[in-house]
Amino acid sequence: MTFFGLNLALLILLLAVGLQVWTHHLVKVNRYRLLCGMAFNATIIAYLLALSFWVAELQISWLLTAYFYAILIVLIPLIVLVSISAFLFLWNGYLVWRKESHQLGNLLTLIIGIGLLVIPLSFHLLNTYLPDNRLLDVLQNIAQGFQLYLLFWILSFLSSYFLTKIYKPKLDRQYIIVLGSGLIDGQRVSPLLGARIQEAIKIKDAQWAQHQTKVTLIMSGGQGADEKMPEGEAMKDYALAAGVPAADVLVEGRSLNTYQNMQYSKEIVLKHGFDVKKGLFATNDYHVFRAAGYARLVGLPIDGVGAKTSHYFLPNALIREYVAILLQHKRWHFAAVLAIVLLNL
């Protein structure tokens, strides 16, 4: 290995370590930011670059061969997955269509699958019948720029989501806010909402078993236009039927969205003298990342726990959350999209 090569490899390794320390700091301060996912991805890439450079500089034949096959083992499944992604999205869209309501929010994977097939096919046909067309080349470059931009944010979001999934809460809580969702027939807790309540009860029971300290559940959910009672009241009935003492359940029955869930629940937290930092919120796992943003927005520096979501529904739910998070930064993304267009004109 040359002196220059050694120094460059060490520099890249130091960069990777620095990124790892920065990522750890970001996650410790607030794991519910896309910046955490971006830093995590940058750390992985830096370590891979350092390792690749080191292996290339050593020039050991068996090590180069082993490293080459290791890369193939990782890349081949990824290439296959990307190649058939359109059909996977279509299949998932079909499953969600069969098992869930036909709302726009539940059709995202189906729409993406159709787009992944139609857009490349359209450009192929246009290139066939309009060869060497400058405008078509510009449009294709812009489309590819959009794809790369979205891929960057998708990877950042998925890494951020992963970082929230590995979090395990400390059992020293005073309250847990359970976020409501729609009721069946306007009065019965749905399986999705029931899973949130069960997740909160599980933590409550675990804390009692370990420390003999109580946790109060705050059932948060107002009454929708098609509901016969506030979601919070139905959630309380569900918890009582599951064996939770009535004294350990409070109801917030005014909220109509996640922001209001947090805002009105905070009023109950303060009214009952709980330490705002000694709480959690419970929702479904795909919703934790975005809900945590609303919690911090109203002044609740608490983490979230997520109940498991059906595997077939998770891709659609994650995409919906991803779109919602992107829309929270409309100005930034509009500027980036405009830059992509201008650079290709």
C-alpha positions as CSV (number, residue, x, y, z in Angstrom):
1,M,0.0,0.0,0.0
2,T,1.3,3.4,-0.9
3,F,1.8,6.2,1.6
4,F,-0.9,8.3,-0.2
5,G,-3.2,5.3,-0.3
6,L,-2.8,4.6,3.4
7,N,-3.5,8.3,4.3
8,L,-6.6,8.4,2.1
9,A,-8.0,5.2,3.5
10,L,-7.4,6.5,7.1
11,L,-9.0,9.8,6.2
12,I,-12.2,8.0,4.9
13,L,-12.3,5.8,7.9
14,L,-12.0,8.8,10.3
15,L,-14.8,10.5,8.3
16,A,-17.0,7.3,8.8
17,V,-16.3,7.3,12.5
18,G,-17.1,11.0,12.7
19,L,-20.4,10.5,10.9
20,Q,-21.2,7.6,13.2
21,V,-20.7,9.8,16.3
22,W,-22.8,12.5,14.7
23,T,-25.6,10.1,13.9
24,H,-25.5,8.8,17.5
25,H,-25.8,12.3,18.8
26,L,-28.7,13.1,16.4
27,V,-30.6,10.0,17.4
28,K,-30.0,10.7,21.1
29,V,-31.3,14.3,20.8
30,N,-34.3,13.5,18.5
31,R,-34.5,10.3,16.5
32,Y,-37.6,11.5,14.7
33,R,-36.0,13.5,12.0
34,L,-35.1,12.7,8.4
35,L,-31.7,14.1,9.2
36,C,-31.0,11.0,11.3
37,G,-31.7,8.8,8.4
38,M,-29.5,10.9,6.1
39,A,-26.6,10.8,8.6
40,F,-27.1,7.0,9.1
41,N,-26.9,6.4,5.3
42,A,-23.9,8.6,5.0
43,T,-22.1,6.7,7.7
44,I,-22.8,3.3,6.0
45,I,-21.6,4.7,2.7
46,A,-18.4,6.1,4.3
47,Y,-17.6,2.8,5.9
48,L,-18.1,0.9,2.6
49,L,-15.9,3.4,0.8
50,A,-13.2,3.0,3.4
51,L,-13.4,-0.8,3.3
52,S,-13.4,-0.8,-0.5
53,F,-10.4,1.5,-0.7
54,W,-8.5,-0.6,1.8
55,V,-9.2,-3.9,0.1
56,A,-8.2,-2.3,-3.3
57,E,-4.9,-0.9,-1.9
58,L,-3.9,-4.2,-0.2
59,Q,-3.9,-6.0,-3.5
60,I,-4.3,-9.4,-1.9
61,S,-5.9,-11.7,-4.5
62,W,-8.0,-13.9,-2.2
63,L,-9.2,-10.9,-0.3
64,L,-10.2,-9.1,-3.5
65,T,-12.0,-12.2,-4.7
66,A,-13.9,-12.6,-1.4
67,Y,-14.8,-9.0,-1.3
68,F,-16.1,-9.1,-5.0
69,Y,-18.3,-12.1,-4.2
70,A,-19.6,-10.4,-1.0
71,I,-20.6,-7.4,-3.1
72,L,-22.3,-9.7,-5.6
73,I,-24.3,-11.4,-2.8
74,V,-25.6,-8.1,-1.7
75,L,-26.1,-6.4,-5.1
76,I,-27.8,-9.3,-7.0
77,P,-30.9,-9.5,-4.7
78,L,-31.1,-5.7,-4.8
79,I,-31.0,-5.6,-8.6
80,V,-33.6,-8.3,-8.8
81,L,-35.8,-6.5,-6.3
82,V,-35.6,-3.2,-8.3
83,S,-36.2,-5.0,-11.5
84,I,-39.5,-6.5,-10.3
85,S,-40.5,-3.6,-8.0
86,A,-43.3,-2.5,-10.3
87,F,-44.9,-6.0,-10.1
88,L,-44.4,-6.1,-6.3
89,F,-46.2,-2.8,-6.0
90,L,-49.0,-4.0,-8.2
91,W,-49.4,-7.2,-6.2
92,N,-49.4,-5.3,-2.9
93,G,-51.9,-2.8,-4.3
94,Y,-54.1,-5.7,-5.3
95,L,-54.0,-7.1,-1.7
96,V,-54.8,-3.8,-0.2
97,W,-57.7,-3.3,-2.7
98,R,-59.1,-6.7,-1.6
99,K,-58.7,-6.3,2.1
100,E,-59.1,-2.5,2.8
101,S,-61.4,0.3,1.8
102,H,-60.9,1.8,-1.7
103,Q,-59.8,5.2,-0.5
104,L,-57.0,7.1,-2.3
105,G,-54.7,6.7,0.6
106,N,-55.0,2.9,0.3
107,L,-54.3,2.9,-3.4
108,L,-50.7,4.3,-3.3
109,T,-48.8,1.1,-4.1
110,L,-51.2,0.3,-6.9
111,I,-50.7,3.8,-8.4
112,I,-46.9,3.6,-8.0
113,G,-46.8,0.1,-9.6
114,I,-48.8,1.4,-12.6
115,G,-46.5,4.4,-12.9
116,L,-43.3,2.3,-12.8
117,L,-44.6,0.3,-15.8
118,V,-46.3,3.1,-17.8
119,I,-43.6,5.9,-17.6
120,P,-40.6,3.9,-18.9
121,L,-42.8,2.2,-21.5
122,S,-44.0,5.7,-22.6
123,F,-40.5,7.0,-23.0
124,H,-39.4,3.9,-24.9
125,L,-42.3,4.3,-27.4
126,L,-41.6,8.0,-27.8
127,N,-37.9,7.4,-28.4
128,T,-38.8,4.9,-31.0
129,Y,-41.1,7.1,-33.0
130,L,-39.3,10.4,-32.2
131,P,-35.6,9.7,-32.3
132,D,-33.1,12.4,-31.5
133,N,-35.8,14.7,-30.2
134,R,-34.2,17.4,-28.0
135,L,-37.4,18.1,-26.0
136,L,-37.9,14.4,-25.3
137,D,-34.3,14.1,-24.1
138,V,-34.8,17.0,-21.7
139,L,-38.1,15.5,-20.4
140,Q,-36.4,12.2,-19.8
141,N,-33.5,13.7,-18.0
142,I,-35.9,15.7,-15.8
143,A,-37.9,12.5,-15.0
144,Q,-34.6,10.7,-14.1
145,G,-33.7,13.6,-11.9
146,F,-37.0,13.4,-10.1
147,Q,-36.5,9.6,-9.6
148,L,-33.1,10.1,-8.0
149,Y,-34.3,12.9,-5.8
150,L,-37.3,10.8,-4.6
151,L,-35.0,7.8,-4.1
152,F,-32.7,9.9,-1.9
153,W,-35.5,10.9,0.4
154,I,-37.1,7.4,0.4
155,L,-33.8,5.9,1.6
156,S,-33.5,8.7,4.2
157,F,-37.1,8.0,5.4
158,L,-36.7,4.2,5.6
159,S,-33.4,4.6,7.5
160,S,-35.1,7.1,9.9
161,Y,-38.0,4.6,10.3
162,F,-35.6,1.8,11.1
163,L,-33.9,3.9,13.8
164,T,-37.2,4.5,15.5
165,K,-38.1,0.8,15.3
166,I,-35.0,-0.3,17.4
167,Y,-36.0,2.0,20.2
168,K,-37.1,0.4,23.5
169,P,-38.7,2.7,26.1
170,K,-37.5,2.9,29.7
171,L,-40.1,1.6,32.1
172,D,-40.3,4.9,34.2
173,R,-43.4,6.5,32.7
174,Q,-46.3,8.3,34.2
175,Y,-48.6,8.4,31.3
176,I,-49.1,7.0,27.8
177,I,-51.2,8.8,25.2
178,V,-53.0,6.3,22.9
179,L,-53.8,7.9,19.6
180,G,-57.3,7.2,18.2
181,S,-58.4,6.2,14.8
182,G,-61.8,5.4,13.2
183,L,-64.4,3.2,14.9
184,I,-66.2,0.3,13.3
185,D,-69.9,1.1,12.8
186,G,-69.2,4.3,14.6
187,Q,-68.8,2.7,18.0
188,R,-66.5,-0.3,18.1
189,V,-62.7,-0.3,18.3
190,S,-61.1,-1.6,15.1
191,P,-58.3,-4.2,15.2
192,L,-55.8,-1.5,14.2
193,L,-56.9,0.7,17.1
194,G,-57.1,-2.2,19.4
195,A,-53.4,-3.0,18.7
196,R,-52.5,0.5,19.8
197,I,-54.3,0.0,23.1
198,Q,-52.8,-3.4,23.7
199,E,-49.3,-2.0,23.1
200,A,-49.9,0.6,25.8
201,I,-51.4,-2.0,28.2
202,K,-48.3,-4.2,27.6
203,I,-46.0,-1.4,28.6
204,K,-48.2,-0.5,31.6
205,D,-48.2,-4.1,32.8
206,A,-44.4,-4.5,32.3
207,Q,-43.7,-1.4,34.3
208,W,-45.9,-2.5,37.1
209,A,-44.2,-6.0,37.1
210,Q,-40.7,-4.5,37.2
211,H,-41.1,-1.4,39.4
212,Q,-44.7,-1.5,40.9
213,T,-45.3,2.0,39.6
214,K,-48.6,2.8,37.8
215,V,-49.0,4.3,34.3
216,T,-52.1,6.3,33.4
217,L,-53.5,5.7,29.9
218,I,-54.8,8.8,28.1
219,M,-57.3,7.7,25.4
220,S,-57.2,10.4,22.8
221,G,-59.8,10.7,20.0
222,G,-62.8,12.9,19.3
223,Q,-66.1,12.1,17.5
224,G,-66.0,12.0,13.8
225,A,-69.0,12.9,11.6
226,D,-69.8,9.2,11.1
227,E,-69.2,8.1,14.7
228,K,-71.8,7.7,17.4
229,M,-69.4,8.4,20.3
230,P,-65.9,9.9,20.8
231,E,-63.1,7.5,20.0
232,G,-61.6,8.1,23.4
233,E,-64.7,6.8,25.1
234,A,-64.8,3.6,23.0
235,M,-61.1,3.2,23.7
236,K,-61.7,3.5,27.4
237,D,-64.4,0.8,27.3
238,Y,-62.0,-1.5,25.4
239,A,-59.2,-0.9,28.0
240,L,-61.6,-1.6,30.9
241,A,-62.8,-4.8,29.2
242,A,-59.1,-5.8,29.0
243,G,-58.7,-5.5,32.7
244,V,-57.3,-1.9,33.1
245,P,-58.6,-0.2,36.3
246,A,-60.9,2.7,35.6
247,A,-58.7,4.9,37.8
248,D,-55.8,4.4,35.4
249,V,-57.7,5.6,32.3
250,L,-58.4,9.2,31.2
251,V,-60.2,10.3,28.1
252,E,-59.5,13.2,25.7
253,G,-62.5,13.4,23.5
254,R,-62.1,16.5,21.4
255,S,-59.3,15.8,18.9
256,L,-59.9,15.3,15.2
257,N,-56.3,14.7,14.0
258,T,-52.9,13.8,15.3
259,Y,-51.8,17.3,16.1
260,Q,-54.9,17.8,18.2
261,N,-54.4,14.4,19.9
262,M,-51.1,15.8,21.2
263,Q,-52.3,19.3,21.9
264,Y,-55.4,18.3,23.9
265,S,-53.7,15.4,25.6
266,K,-51.0,17.8,26.8
267,E,-53.7,19.8,28.6
268,I,-54.7,16.6,30.5
269,V,-51.0,15.8,31.3
270,L,-50.5,19.3,32.9
271,K,-53.9,19.2,34.6
272,H,-53.1,16.0,36.4
273,G,-49.6,17.1,37.3
274,F,-47.6,14.6,35.2
275,D,-44.1,15.3,34.2
276,V,-44.4,16.1,30.5
277,K,-41.1,14.3,29.9
278,K,-42.2,11.1,31.6
279,G,-44.6,9.9,29.0
280,L,-45.0,8.0,25.8
281,F,-47.5,7.8,23.0
282,A,-48.8,4.6,21.4
283,T,-49.9,4.3,17.7
284,N,-49.1,2.0,14.8
285,D,-45.5,1.5,14.0
286,Y,-45.7,3.2,10.6
287,H,-47.2,6.3,12.2
288,V,-44.7,6.8,15.1
289,F,-42.2,8.9,13.1
290,R,-44.7,11.6,12.0
291,A,-46.7,11.6,15.2
292,A,-43.5,12.3,17.2
293,G,-43.1,15.5,15.2
294,Y,-46.5,16.7,16.3
295,A,-45.7,15.8,19.9
296,R,-42.6,18.0,19.9
297,L,-44.5,20.7,18.1
298,V,-46.9,21.1,21.0
299,G,-44.2,20.8,23.6
300,L,-44.3,17.1,24.5
301,P,-40.7,15.8,24.3
302,I,-41.8,12.1,24.4
303,D,-41.1,9.1,22.3
304,G,-43.5,6.7,20.7
305,V,-44.1,3.0,20.6
306,G,-45.7,1.3,17.6
307,A,-48.1,-1.6,17.4
308,K,-47.3,-4.0,14.6
309,T,-49.1,-3.5,11.3
310,S,-50.3,-6.2,8.9
311,H,-47.4,-7.0,6.5
312,Y,-49.6,-6.5,3.4
313,F,-50.7,-3.0,4.6
314,L,-47.2,-1.8,5.8
315,P,-45.8,-0.7,2.3
316,N,-48.9,1.4,1.5
317,A,-48.9,2.9,5.0
318,L,-45.2,3.8,4.9
319,I,-45.6,5.5,1.5
320,R,-48.6,7.5,2.8
321,E,-46.5,8.6,5.8
322,Y,-43.6,9.4,3.5
323,V,-45.8,11.6,1.3
324,A,-47.3,13.4,4.3
325,I,-43.8,14.1,5.7
326,L,-42.6,15.4,2.3
327,L,-45.7,17.8,2.2
328,Q,-44.5,19.3,5.5
329,H,-41.6,20.8,3.6
330,K,-43.3,21.9,0.5
331,R,-41.2,25.0,-0.1
332,W,-37.9,23.1,0.1
333,H,-39.0,20.4,-2.3
334,F,-40.5,22.9,-4.7
335,A,-37.2,24.7,-4.8
336,A,-35.4,21.4,-5.4
337,V,-37.8,20.3,-8.2
338,L,-37.4,23.7,-9.8
339,A,-33.6,23.3,-9.7
340,I,-33.8,19.9,-11.3
341,V,-35.9,21.4,-14.1
342,L,-33.7,24.4,-14.7
343,L,-30.5,22.3,-14.7
344,N,-31.8,20.2,-17.5
345,L,-33.1,23.0,-19.7
